[in-house]
């Protein structure tokens, strides 16, 4: 069974850093041949793209989080991580990781930021930032 499980969320103070992890269960080749993304959904808002990484290790971010968010992957461990620095109260949200089907080695921001590009989603992990 293919699944994604996020961890690492919690209650943090503004200005601190946090590292979220996402573990993939399934065939290792399936993970390494896919692009991965992180999305978040704040209360009352739509889910939004915050980071993506393609098969080559290329990383993609929206301008709103560039410089504070860092996505990385470890294909040997079937994991993808998201580090968030200088956390703000506006970062409070449920964070989801997601996996695309098998993709080209190089992806584009346009592809990675679209939710319809992803076939598998995790259940999410809550991040709450207090001021």
N, C-alpha and C positions, 0 to 999 in steps of 0.2 A: 504494500500500500504506500502510495506516494503522499508524503505530508511534510509540512513545514511547521516548526515550532519555534516561536520567539521567546527570548528571555532577556533579563537585564533591566527591565523597566522598574520604576519605583518613584518615590517622592524625593526630590532633590531641591537644593537651594539655587536660586538664580546665580549665574556666574560659574557654577560647577560644570563638570563634564560627566558624561555618561556613555557607556558602551553597550549597545544592544547586540545580541547575537541571534542568529537564525540557523537552526539545524535542519538539514534535509534528510529525510528517510526515503531511500529508494536506491536505484542503481547509480553508482558513482558516475558512470559515463553520462547518464541522464543529466546529472547536475552540471558536470563540466561542459556539456554541450549547450547549456542554456545561459541566457542572461538573467540577472537577478535585479530586483528593485526593492526599494523601501518606500512606503507610502505612510501617510498619517491622516487621521481624521479627528478633528477637534469637535467638541460638543456644538451641535447646531450647524456644522459646516460640512461641506463635501470632502470626500477623501482626496488627498492631493499627493502628487509625486514629490519626493524629497531627495532621492538618490538612485542611481542605477549603475550597474557594472556589466560590461559585456564579456565575452569569452576571452578576449585578448587582455582583459584587466583594465581596459579603458573605463574611466569613470565620468559620470554625468550628473550635474546638479542644476536645479533651477536657480536663478539669480538670487532668490530670496534667502537661500541657505548657504550659498557658495562661500567658502572660507571658514565655516563653522562645522559643516557636516563632512565626514569622511567615510566612504564605503570601501570595504575590502572583502576579498573572498579567499578561501582556502579550499581548493578543489580536493586535496588529499583528505581533508576532514569533512567535506560536504557542508561547509558553513559559510555564511556571509555575515559580516558585521557592519554596524553603523556606529561611528563615534560622533558624539555631539558635544561640541565645546561651547563655552560661554552661554550656557542655557538661559533662556528667557521664559517668562511666564507664558508667552505666546506659543512656546513649543509644547505646551501641555496638550496631549492628544493620545489616542491609541495608535501605536506604530505597528504596521504590518509589513512583513516581507512577502515577496511574490516571485514566482519563477515562470519564465517564458517556456514555450516549447523549444525544441532544438532550433537554434538560430545561426545566422552567419557569424563568422569569427569577429567581425566588427559590426557593432550596432550604431544606431544614431539616437540622439536625444529625442527626436520626434517619436521614434519607436518606443523607447524605454519609458517615456512619461505617459504613454497611453495605457490605461488600465486594461483595455481589451487585448493588449499584447501578451498578457499573463494568463496562464492556465491553472496555476496552483497558488493558493493563498494560505497564509498562516492565520491563526486565530487572533493574533494581535497581543501586544503588551502595552500596558498603561504607563505613560510617563506624565508625571505631575510636577510642575516647577513652581515653587513658592517664591514670592518676592521678599 
